[in-house]
């Protein structure tokens, strides 16, 4: 009998996804374990492997289809001895009509017809006034078109947008100046009511889910902010020595030290390693550090798990691997879901201070800025040091001002004395 290929649930929270790509076409032989499709979830694009063998008899959901429900039938596999007639008897139990085996060629939209001069009503005037819509007036002004030279195709001869963009019906009384030209728009450009040209960039699932979660966080979580300056001259010297000693086998970043410092601080001061629920405050045993990474798909936060148990070299290698796969959309759900604390670093962009939005259900996120040389006073003597501002955003329900301030003292201690992280 036929085998149904279902839309898989690739994460515990997934209810729908986009069918990004088919790796097999109708008529292809499918073996168990082969990648047959790519599914775009709320956080990544992941490959789907076949669990049964057969021939892909019918694709029911075409590549590029958005918002496909979990467990919806997306294709039919034929077993040995079955032919296409078996598909007609298969109960697909899927919504919508079956997708065609090949997408039809894209048809360019027909251009809007330009009103012929004989059909255009004369311009309605009161004295020297020309009747035109506000948008038409703005477009004409931008394009240098004299409205008095056009006949409107709108009600009662009113000049509308199409008359400007299409050249309109010229008045026989006064020809259009040779310098005037209609607004030139490419195929994906549009004009809003204010005369501004724009194009629409569709939001993918990652951006939609991120926007939803951040809006929920900012509107339902009582954010509280604490900023501390850390002197990082010793950290920079330690980093330089380790990188030079590694002979290109290791390239530690400042962010690797920050991740390790936060993990060690959470181990030393677990009161900040918590999460809020209505029933209880959850205090975690290990420091699973989420690291904010910008990707072409949107912001993602892959996790360095049990970071307090890992050395700087291991953290550095893991972050590079996770960040690379995040940008390629190849993370597994367990690699970006969860985490107990987040580090967001914009120092590489020259940002010296910012406040980050908490990544729920976590209670804290540390916003790390760029290091700056500043004068400071030590024992009555003015010196120059490199300082880095760190701003902690906390959920005040679980980490109040005193707890957050105490936690930052531990972070500062580890950052300013990196050798302490090796103990």
C-alpha positions, 0 to 999 in steps of 0.5 A: 500500500502507499506510504504517506510522507508527513510534514515532520515536527522538528522541534517541540514547539513547531506547529507549522513550517515552510517546505523550502525544497524537494531533493527528490522529484516524482518518479525518483527512487527513495531509500531510507535515510536519504534526504528528500526535502528541506523544511524551514522551521521557526529557527532554521532550515533543516534536512528531512530524511526518509524513513521508508523506501519506495518511489516518490509517486506524488508531491502534494505540497510544492517547494516554497509552500509556506505555513504547512501544518505538522502531520499534513501529508506532503507526498506519497511513496509507492511500494514495490509493485504499485503504480500511479493508479494507487495514488488515486485510492490513497487517503491523503487527508491533506488540505488544499489541492495536490501540487503540480509536479513542476511549477509553471513558468512565471508569467509577467504581470500585464502592464496597466493599459494607458487610457487613449486620448479619445477616451480621456475626459478633459481636465476639470479646472477652476481658474488655473486649478488642475484636479489631481489626486495628492499622490499624482501631484507628488509623483508629478513633482518628483518627475518634473511633469507639468500637470497642465499638460496631461488629461486625467483618466479618473472621475471627472477628468481627475489626474491619477497615479496611472496618468503620471506613471504611464505618461497619461493622455497628453493635452493637445493644447500644450505638449509635455516638456522633453525634460519631463519623464514618468517615474521609472519603477522596477518590477518589485518596486512600489510607491506609497501614498507619500510618494516614497519608492520601496520594495517588499522583503518577505519576513521568514519564519525566524524573523517572525518568531524572533519578533513575536518572542522579543515583543512578548519579552519586552511587554511582559517581562519587567526589565531591569538594567545594570551597567558595569565597566571592566578593565580588560588590559590583563585579559587582552594580554592573556589573549595575546599570549595564548594566541601567540603560543597556540601557533595558529592552532587557537584564536581566542576572541574577547567574547570567548573570555566573556562567555567563560567569565559569565559561566564561572560567575553563574557557577559561583553565584547560582542565584542569577542562573534562574528562570521564572514560572508562575509556580516556582523559580527554577535554579539551574545547576549548569551554565548553558550560555546562549550566544547571539549570532546575526545570520541571513535568516535573522538573530539566532542564539546557539548554546554552549552547554555546561560552559563552566566545565569547558576551557577557553579553547573548547569554548572558542572552537564550539562558538565558531562551529555553532555560529557557522552552522547558524549562518548556514541554517544547519543547527539542530533544535537542541543546539538553539533551544534552551539555554540559561543565560545569553551573551550579546556582543556588539563590540566588533561593530564599535558599539560601546554601550547598549541594552539587550532584550531578555531571551525568554524564559531566561532571566538575564542577558549581558550586553557587551560593548567595545573596549575603549582606552580611558584615563583613570586614577590609581593611587592618586596617579592618572593612568590610561587603561582599556575599559569595556562596558557590560550591561546586564538586563534582568527579569526583576521577578527573579533577579532583582537589583541586589542579585544582579549587582552581586552577580556583575561583581563576579563577572567583573572579577573573572574578566579583570583577572582571567587567570582566576578562570583557570582555577 
